[in-house]
Amino acid sequence: MELWLDTINFELITKSVKQIKIAGITTNPSILAQSTKSAKDTIHQLLDIQSGMVAVQVTTHDHINMIKQAELLSDIDPRIIVKIPVNNEGLVAIKELASNGIKTMATAIFETSQVILSAMAGSTYAAPYLGRIKGNSFAVLNDMLDIINAYDYKLKIIAAAIRDKEQILNV
């Protein structure tokens, strides 16, 4: 089990890093927009404040520009993981980036089929939005893990959009 923080609250990150091992920090465009610094400066600060990965999401919608953004982001530091939404264009981008050795985190996942497609495209991580999955989200999460294990995919699941401590314990 790994713990990733989904924040740019540097005080919280610093406190957390002193207490436990943090695998990484995830961001998205709205989280980065909260910073008073440029996105690049904020990313550098996130890399400096902890030793784990930093996941940064692309902001374009077509695979060609997703790939261009991803390449620029991955050039910042080898600990950058590029978040790509799982849709038709995103899957094309994930496959191309994987073939070029760029680590990705498939995001905007709401159902099992998206995790399977992410794994087949070569994503390193998948981030299903646990708090937004319809029905029994924990049963869906178990289905995702069962399929990953059954087919020996190297994909890691990062449960996202966790709403409370009980969900953390259930995960």
N, C-alpha and C positions, 0 to 999 in steps of 0.2 A: 504494500500500500504506500502510495506517495501522497503528500499534501502539497497542493498548489494554491497560491493565494491569487485571488482575482481582484486586484486593487493596485492603485498607485499611492496608497497612504503609506508614505515612507516611515512614519513613526511606527505604525503597526507592523510593517515588514521588518524593521530593525528589531523590535521587541520579539517578534516571532522567531527570527533567525537566532536570537540569543537563547531561546527556550527549546526549540526543536529543529530537526532537519527539514528544510523546505526544498522540495524538488524543483520548484520554479514559480514564476509569476505569470499569470495570463492577463492580457489586456484586450481591449477591443477599441474601435474608434471613439465610442462615447467615453470610455474610461480615460483614454489619452487626451481627449478634449478638455478634461477637468484640470489638466496641468497648466500652470502658468508659463511653462517652458515649451520649447519646440518638441515635437514628437521624438525626434532623434535624440535630443538632450535628455528627455525623460527616459527613453529606452536605455541610454548609456548609464543613467543613474540607477535604473533597475538592475542592470548588469553588475554595477559596482557594489550595490548594497547587499547582495546575496550571491552565493556561488552556483545556484541552479540555473535552469533555463529561463528564457523569457519568450512567451508566445505573443506575437504581434499579428494582427489581422490585416489582410489586404482590404482596400477600400474601393476597388473597381469591380465590375460585374462581368466582364468578358475574359475568357481564359488567356488571351494574349497579354492583356494588361495585368492580369493577376500574376502571370509568370514573370513579367518585367518587374513588378513591385516586389515579388517574392525574392527574386535574385538580388535586388538592391538591399532588401532587408537582411538577407542571409550574409551579404558582404559586410554588414556592420560587425558581426561577431559570430563565431561558430556555435554559440549557445542560443542563438535566435532560432525559434521554431515558427514557421509561418502558418497562421490560421487561415484556412480556406473554407468557405461555406460549401456544404455538400448539395450541389445542384448540378445540372448538366454541364455548365461551364466550369464549375469548381472541380468536378471529377476529371475533366480534361487537364486542368492545371495541375492537380495533385499527381496524376500519372506522369506528366512531363517533368515535374519537379523531382519526383522520386527517382526517375531515370537519370537525373542530373545530380543525385545525392543530396538534395535539399530536403531537410526534415519538415514535415507538415503536421498540423493538427486540424483534422476535419472538424468543422464546427456547424452550428445550426442544425443539429441532429435531433429528430423527434421520433424516429422509428427504427426498428431493427434493420430494415433493408438498407438504410443509409449507412449503417456501420459496416454491413457486408460490402457494399459498393466501395466504401472508403478503404477497407482492407484490400480489396481486389485492385484498387487503383494504386496502392502502395503507400498510403498514409502511415505515418509513424504513430500518431495518436488520434483518437476520436473523442469528441466532447459532446455526449448527449446531454441535452438540457433536461435534467431529471425533474425539475420543478414544473416543466411544461409538457411532459409526456402524458398523453391521454391514458386513462385507465390506471392500472396498478403499475406505477413506474418502476418499482423494484422487480416485479416479474419481467418487465420488458428488459431491464438492465441485465437480469440473469439470463434471459434468452440471448442477448448480445454476447455475453461472456461465453455461454455454451457454444455458440457458433464459432467464435474466435478460437476457442480451445479445440473444438472438433476438427477444424481445418488447419490448425497450427499456424494461424496468422500471427505475425509479429506485432500486430497493432496493440497499443495500450489504450485502455479506456480511462478517460478523465471525466468523472461525473461532474457536470456543471449545473449551475442554477440551483444549488442546494439552498433550501430555505431556512433550515433550523438544525439544532443539534441532533434531534431524533433522526433526521434524514442522514446525517453523517454516520450515526451508529448503525443504521440499516444498511448503508452502503458497505 
